[in-house]
């Protein structure tokens, strides 16, 4: 508790989380377990935020209000100039609970729960990582996760009632969220990394992005397996 209190005191200021932090910006089932593990292994991050569904539920109204503040016609820098203080105020109760962490693989900052512009307003030094997974593998992983956790994902029924429609919804959402990320990446190229899960140089690029020594060649086969293991653990 004393260590967390010290981190909170040093990192939280007027609704802003100061210092470097990493956000996994793609939807769930995109290698988050493996990427999180590697960021911790190379020392880029030290304190991953835990998955906390209750926290998301308690603050869902504030999250929605912050997301509504984003005006899509505004460039990221203009949005931040005009709205950063407002969203920091809106999300202050949530931010205070998360300021002791420097790695966000899940919501609210990760997995597209908050708009990337909002994330950048709260964490000005945040580095966002988008990991793309092959369409077939990704849809399969999402289906397994949702069907294994029906209480968490009531939309799982779509896999039974109309698989094609469920896949279309997911792919459209992924593309929509990716466009948001790419707009931010264009404005802040040094703070955004866009990679594919199957890239042979994935770890090398991740280490370079984190300004850390490259730990060696990636075990690509293990990436999807680690996400599958995490999905089974949630079931």
Steps between C-alpha positions, in 0.01 A plus 500: 500500500785740584659443158171562321441817702843630398430433132162673528655806661762529229287423194157654559457874448174682424339201333812416299714190537857614450790295373535230235226241468399236245150441366399199291257676272358217286187301592528194724663176380780682318803363679460703816629225729822454304564871440433584864743229608770627266464862611544387860790272409701774332427747778297741291219481756484380858140527619225360276147605585288197589181409320224660708152463353339646811705817458382531140138453600517762774645758261323408175304828498819705535669294228211562263502872579873523429466314170217728389737796539698382197410690185618292207559799275765636736864407461637328812716798600204737468276269702759477776545876508127565528373208707780347708408688818134403466564128458755503780232644726239249381722199557674619818332237723609223264848640441568512873446124517745423219780752543731250667525290184704542183363222278138472386407187308129516584232765538452779574821620333563185298294296253310794344286576806612864493566691180877528440477880506354477852776262604758748375332781695520303825846350435695758296810278486309184413628273225223316321551162338265352240556131435315357199411133492394303190125521442429128532715454811362812663135412440563149633661635816219749557237229451670276754537782753142622469338156503714389795394808698131554415429711809778741403411502130122476452556560129640145482155387392575651159740214426205261520224709350687656206875435480548705184332804654707468818822482301397802292428706811836411651700571185326832444568599859865402473540706184324799656722488808808458284419819310494688832839359592651584162384863526677527833806322361524748214507787749729326754709250300762461774232401751318237293609158380305309234604134468365162399499203734674289235778752427836319526658816642218568748714490814780696339257777403333492841833534678606786271168674560552465876864609463618176656757239389360237269459177703534265204285349223128454573324169549213575263330166564472581869320830451160368405538212745548741789183689409312170473630398843379831643158444342479153658600645836209742487255219422 
